[in-house]
Amino acid sequence: PMQAAIEAGHIFFVEIDVQGALQLRALGEPGVYVFIAPPSFEELQRRLSDRGTEPPEVLERRLKKAEDEYRERVKYDHVVINDDLDDAVAEVRALAGLGEAMT
C-alpha cells in the first residue's frame, strides 16, 4: 500500500519505531523522516505515569528505550517537539506539504 500510494503521488504517513525508520532509510526508501520528541524526559515520565497503564518496572524500561531512541534523532530530517499536540500536528502537516506550521 505504501508503494502504491507513493507511485500515485499521494502522501503516505507511517508511524514506526526508530529501528524500523532507520532500516527504511538505510534501504533508500524516499521520504521525509520526522522524529517526534517530548519536550523533556521529565514531561514524558509524567505523561506516561499519569496514564496509569503500566507498572513501574515497565515504565522504567520505556523511559530507558526513549532515551536511547532520542540519541538517534540526528539521523532524521526533522525533529518535532510535542509540547502542544495541535502545534506538533500542524508542524508535521507543514513538513508534509499539507499546511502551514503554527508558531
Secondary structure, DSSP 8 states (H G I E B T S, - for coil): -HHHHHHTT--------HHHHHHHHHTT--S--EEEE-S-HHHHHHHHHHHT-S-HHHHHHHHHHHHHHHGGGGGSSEEEE-SSHHHHHHHHHHHTTSS----
